[in-house]
Protein backbone atom coordinates (compact mmCIF):
# COMPACT_ATOMS: atom_id res chain seq x y z
CA UNK A 1 0.00 0.00 0.00
CA UNK A 2 2.84 2.39 0.87
CA UNK A 3 4.53 1.78 -2.49
CA UNK A 4 1.31 2.54 -4.37
CA UNK A 5 0.91 5.85 -2.50
CA UNK A 6 4.48 6.84 -3.36
CA UNK A 7 3.94 5.85 -7.00
CA UNK A 8 0.71 7.89 -7.14
CA UNK A 9 2.52 10.92 -5.68
CA UNK A 10 5.33 10.63 -8.24
CA UNK A 11 2.82 10.36 -11.08
CA UNK A 12 0.84 13.38 -9.84
CA UNK A 13 3.88 15.56 -9.08
CA UNK A 14 4.23 16.93 -12.65
CA UNK A 15 0.50 17.76 -12.64
CA UNK A 16 0.83 19.50 -9.27
CA UNK A 17 3.76 21.59 -10.53
CA UNK A 18 1.98 22.55 -13.76
CA UNK A 19 -1.40 23.24 -12.16
CA UNK A 20 -2.70 26.76 -12.64
CA UNK A 21 -5.77 26.55 -10.45
CA UNK A 22 -4.93 24.89 -7.15
CA UNK A 23 -7.20 25.14 -4.13
CA UNK A 24 -8.20 23.63 -0.83
CA UNK A 25 -10.99 24.29 1.60
CA UNK A 26 -14.35 23.11 2.81
CA UNK A 27 -17.46 21.89 1.03
CA UNK A 28 -21.12 22.13 1.91
CA UNK A 29 -23.45 19.57 0.37
CA UNK A 30 -26.73 17.97 1.36
CA UNK A 31 -26.30 15.53 4.25
CA UNK A 32 -22.64 16.35 4.74
CA UNK A 33 -21.21 16.84 8.21
CA UNK A 34 -18.35 18.92 6.89
CA UNK A 35 -16.01 17.98 4.13
CA UNK A 36 -12.48 18.86 3.15
CA UNK A 37 -11.58 19.12 -0.53
CA UNK A 38 -8.60 19.90 -2.66
CA UNK A 39 -8.57 20.56 -6.38
CA UNK A 40 -6.25 21.42 -9.22
CA UNK A 41 -6.67 22.16 -12.89
CA UNK A 42 -4.42 23.11 -15.77
CA UNK A 43 -5.32 24.41 -19.23
CA UNK A 44 -5.15 21.96 -22.12
CA UNK A 45 -6.65 24.16 -24.87
CA UNK A 46 -6.57 27.93 -24.45
CA UNK A 47 -6.82 29.83 -27.73
CA UNK A 48 -8.63 33.07 -28.42
CA UNK A 49 -12.23 32.50 -29.48
CA UNK A 50 -15.51 34.43 -29.64
CA UNK A 51 -17.02 32.52 -26.71
CA UNK A 52 -14.09 33.34 -24.37
CA UNK A 53 -13.92 29.63 -23.61
CA UNK A 54 -11.04 27.36 -22.70
CA UNK A 55 -10.66 23.67 -21.87
CA UNK A 56 -8.73 22.36 -18.91
CA UNK A 57 -8.14 19.06 -17.12
CA UNK A 58 -7.72 18.33 -13.46
CA UNK A 59 -8.82 16.45 -10.39
CA UNK A 60 -10.67 16.97 -7.12
CA UNK A 61 -10.44 14.99 -3.92
CA UNK A 62 -13.28 15.25 -1.39
CA UNK A 63 -13.57 13.53 1.99
CA UNK A 64 -16.85 11.71 2.63
CA UNK A 65 -18.37 13.54 5.61
CA UNK A 66 -21.80 12.04 4.88
CA UNK A 67 -22.22 13.45 1.35
CA UNK A 68 -23.84 11.46 -1.46
CA UNK A 69 -20.66 11.63 -3.55
CA UNK A 70 -17.04 11.97 -2.52
CA UNK A 71 -13.63 10.60 -3.38
CA UNK A 72 -11.18 11.17 -6.23
CA UNK A 73 -12.83 12.80 -9.23
CA UNK A 74 -10.56 12.75 -12.30
CA UNK A 75 -11.76 15.45 -14.69
CA UNK A 76 -10.18 15.11 -18.12
CA UNK A 77 -12.47 17.77 -19.58
CA UNK A 78 -13.51 21.03 -17.94
CA UNK A 79 -15.04 23.61 -20.29
CA UNK A 80 -14.96 27.14 -18.82
CA UNK A 81 -15.94 30.58 -20.07
CA UNK A 82 -14.82 34.02 -18.89
CA UNK A 83 -18.10 35.43 -20.28
CA UNK A 84 -16.39 38.56 -21.61
CA UNK A 85 -12.88 39.92 -21.97
CA UNK A 86 -13.87 43.21 -20.36
CA UNK A 87 -15.28 41.47 -17.30
CA UNK A 88 -12.04 39.55 -16.84
CA UNK A 89 -9.52 42.23 -17.79
CA UNK A 90 -10.97 45.20 -15.87
CA UNK A 91 -11.91 43.61 -12.52
CA UNK A 92 -9.82 42.28 -9.64
CA UNK A 93 -12.08 39.23 -9.33
CA UNK A 94 -12.61 36.37 -11.78
CA UNK A 95 -15.91 34.75 -12.74
CA UNK A 96 -15.97 31.50 -14.69
CA UNK A 97 -19.00 29.47 -15.74
CA UNK A 98 -18.59 25.98 -17.03
CA UNK A 99 -19.23 22.28 -17.02
CA UNK A 100 -16.86 19.50 -15.92
CA UNK A 101 -16.92 15.88 -17.01
CA UNK A 102 -15.11 13.26 -15.00
CA UNK A 103 -14.92 9.87 -13.39
CA UNK A 104 -15.47 9.59 -9.63
CA UNK A 105 -13.58 6.94 -7.70
CA UNK A 106 -15.75 6.73 -4.58
CA UNK A 107 -13.55 5.49 -1.73
CA UNK A 108 -16.43 4.58 0.59
CA UNK A 109 -17.28 0.90 1.00
CA UNK A 110 -20.26 -0.30 -0.98
CA UNK A 111 -20.30 2.70 -3.35
CA UNK A 112 -19.82 2.40 -7.10
CA UNK A 113 -17.47 4.50 -9.18
CA UNK A 114 -19.04 6.42 -12.03
CA UNK A 115 -19.18 9.22 -14.56
CA UNK A 116 -20.05 12.63 -13.10
CA UNK A 117 -21.13 15.76 -15.03
CA UNK A 118 -20.90 19.03 -13.07
CA UNK A 119 -22.23 22.42 -14.27
CA UNK A 120 -20.73 25.12 -12.03
CA UNK A 121 -19.82 28.75 -11.41
CA UNK A 122 -16.47 29.81 -9.95
CA UNK A 123 -15.60 33.21 -8.45
CA UNK A 124 -12.23 34.21 -7.00
CA UNK A 125 -10.68 37.29 -5.46
CA UNK A 126 -7.00 37.25 -4.59
CA UNK A 127 -6.37 34.03 -2.61
CA UNK A 128 -10.05 33.25 -1.89
CA UNK A 129 -12.58 31.46 -4.07
CA UNK A 130 -16.11 30.07 -4.06
CA UNK A 131 -17.37 27.40 -6.44
CA UNK A 132 -21.00 26.30 -6.60
CA UNK A 133 -22.45 23.58 -8.78
CA UNK A 134 -24.48 20.45 -9.13
CA UNK A 135 -22.97 16.97 -9.48
CA UNK A 136 -24.90 14.56 -11.73
CA UNK A 137 -23.68 10.99 -11.19
CA UNK A 138 -24.73 9.53 -14.54
CA UNK A 139 -23.70 5.98 -13.66
CA UNK A 140 -25.46 5.65 -10.30
CA UNK A 141 -28.33 8.13 -10.65
CA UNK A 142 -27.28 10.30 -7.70
CA UNK A 143 -27.20 14.11 -7.65
CA UNK A 144 -25.92 16.69 -5.19
CA UNK A 145 -25.72 20.46 -4.95
CA UNK A 146 -22.47 21.78 -3.47
CA UNK A 147 -20.76 24.99 -2.46
CA UNK A 148 -17.00 25.00 -1.97
CA UNK A 149 -15.03 27.82 -0.44
CA UNK A 150 -11.35 28.02 0.26
CA UNK A 151 -7.97 29.42 -0.55
CA UNK A 152 -6.02 28.78 -3.68
CA UNK A 153 -3.41 29.76 -6.18
CA UNK A 154 -5.15 30.76 -9.34
CA UNK A 155 -6.15 33.66 -11.52
CA UNK A 156 -7.02 35.86 -8.54
CA UNK A 157 -3.46 35.60 -7.27
CA UNK A 158 -2.03 36.39 -10.71
CA UNK A 159 -4.22 39.50 -10.91
CA UNK A 160 -2.75 40.74 -7.60
CA UNK A 161 0.79 40.93 -8.95
CA UNK A 162 0.47 41.68 -12.65
CA UNK A 163 -1.93 43.09 -15.17
CA UNK A 164 -3.44 39.82 -16.35
CA UNK A 165 -5.25 39.47 -19.67
CA UNK A 166 -7.21 36.48 -20.95
CA UNK A 167 -5.27 36.02 -24.16
N, C-alpha and C positions, 0 to 999 in steps of 0.2 A: 504494500500500500504506500509506503514511504517513497519508494522508487517511482511509482506512478505520479505522485504529487510533484516530485522534483522534475520529472519529464514534462508534466503539464506546465509547470512554471517556466521551464526553458523554452517550450514551444510558444507560450504566450508573451514572453519577454519582448520580442521584436514588435508585437502588436502594442504592448504597453508603451514602448518607447516612441512609437509612431503615432499613437492616439492623439487626436486633436480635441476631442471632447471627453474629458475624464471627470467623473464625479462620484461622490458618495454621500449618503445621508439616510433619511428615514422615509418610509412609505406608509401611506394610509390606504387601506382597501377594506371592503366589506368583510366583517368577521375577523379581521386581523387584530392581534393584541400588540402590535408594534413590530415593525419589520425594519431591518437594515438592508440597504442595497448599495451596490457599486456598479458603475457602468462606464463603458468607453466606446468611442466610435472614431473612425477615421474615414476621410473622403476617398472614394474609389473612382468617381466620375464627377468632375467639377469644372464644366465649361460654360461660358456665357450662353444664356438662352433667354427667350422672351418670358418664360414662366418663372425665372429666378429660382430654378430648381437644381438640386444636386443629389447625388446618390452616395451613400456611405455604407459601411459595414461595421459591425461591432458586436458587443455582448453585454449582457446584464446578469448580475447574480443577485438574487433576493432570498433572504432567509424566510422560513415558513411563517412563523408567528400566527398561524390560524387562517391565513388567506387561502382562497380557492386555488391559486396558482403561485408557485414559487420554485426557485431552483436556478439553473444555468440556462439562460435564453440566448442561443447563438443567433445573431441577426445578420445574415449575409446581405440583406437588402433593406435599406432605410431611405425612403424618398422624402426629402425635405424641401420646403420652399421658404424663401425670405420674404415673400409677398411682394415687396418692391425694393428697388435699390435705394430710393430716398429714405424709406423707413429704416433700413439697415445702416446706411452711411451717415445719417445726420442725427442719430440718437445713441446715447450711451448704453442702452439696453438692446437685447436681441430677441426677436420673436421668430420662431420657426413653427410652421405647421407641416404635418407629414403623416406618413403611414409606414410602419415597420413590419417586415415579414420575417419570421424566425422559427426555430425549433426549440421547444422547451424541454430540457432534461429535468424532470421533477424528481428531486432527491428524496421525497417522502415515501415511506413504505406503502405499497398498495396503490400508488398513483401511476398513471400512464404518461409517457412522454408524448408530445404532439406538436403539431404546427399551430403557431399563434400569429394572428394578424392584429396589429395595434395602431389604430388612428390616434394621433396625439397632438398636443400643442406644448411648446417649450419656450420658456421666457428666462433670460438671465440678465443679471446686472452685476458687474465686477465678478466677484468670486461666488456669488449666490445664484441659485437657479430653482425653478419650479417646473415640473413636467406633469401634465394631466392627460389621461387617456383612458382607453377602454380596451382591455385584452379580450380577444375572441379566440378561444381554444377550438379550432376547427376540428381537430381529431376527437376530442372528448366531449364537445358540446357544453363547455363551461365558459362563463363570461365574468369579468370583474372590472369595475371602475377603480382607478387608482389616482392618487396624487402623490408625487415624490417631491421632496424639497431637500436641498443640501448645498454643499460647497463643491466647487469643481474648478478645473482648469479648462477653459474653453474660450469662446469668442468674446465673452464679457471681459475676461482678463486681458486678452489681446487689445481690446478697445481702450483699456486703462493706460497702456503704455505707448501706443502708436495709433496714428490715424489709419484705421482699418477700412478697407473697401471690399466689397463682395468679390469682384473680379480683378 
